Amino acid sequence: MAYAINSDCISCGSCEAECPVSAITEGDSIYIIDAETCTDCGACADVCPVDACVAQ
C-alpha cells in the first residue's frame, strides 16, 4: 500500500524533502507520490502541515 497526496496539498514541499526513496515530485498544482516507488514509510505524512499525505 502506498501513500498519496490529496487535494488539500498546499505545495509547501515538506514531504518531498522527507521521502527517503525520492517518490515525491512537484506536479502541476499539488505534489505527487509515485506509487511504484513509495515504500509506505509514512515520512511524508509525519511532516505534512495539512494532512494531505494519506495511506491508500
C-alpha positions in Angstrom: 0.0 0.0 0.0 1.4 3.4 -1.0 0.7 6.9 0.2 -1.0 9.5 -2.0 -1.4 13.3 -1.8 -4.9 14.6 -1.9 -6.2 18.0 -3.0 -5.6 19.5 0.5 -1.9 19.8 -0.6 -0.6 23.4 -0.3 2.5 22.7 -2.4 4.9 23.5 0.5 7.4 20.9 -0.4 7.9 19.5 3.1 7.1 16.0 2.0 9.4 15.9 -1.0 12.4 16.6 1.2 11.5 13.9 3.7 10.9 11.0 1.3 13.8 8.5 1.7 13.2 7.0 -1.8 12.5 10.2 -3.8 9.0 9.1 -4.7 7.5 12.6 -4.4 7.7 15.2 -7.2 6.1 18.5 -7.8 3.0 18.2 -10.0 1.1 20.9 -11.8 -0.9 22.1 -8.8 0.0 19.6 -6.0 2.8 17.2 -5.2 2.5 13.7 -6.5 3.7 10.3 -5.0 4.8 7.6 -7.4 3.0 4.5 -6.0 5.5 2.2 -7.6 8.4 3.8 -5.7 6.7 4.5 -2.4 7.7 2.2 0.4 4.8 3.1 2.7 7.1 4.5 5.4 4.8 7.5 6.3 7.6 10.1 6.5 5.6 12.4 4.2 2.5 12.1 6.4 4.6 12.9 9.5 5.7 16.3 8.2 2.7 17.4 6.1 1.2 20.5 7.8 -2.3 20.0 6.3 -2.5 16.2 6.5 -2.6 15.8 2.7 -0.4 12.7 2.6 -2.7 9.7 3.2 -2.4 6.0 3.0 -4.2 4.3 0.2 
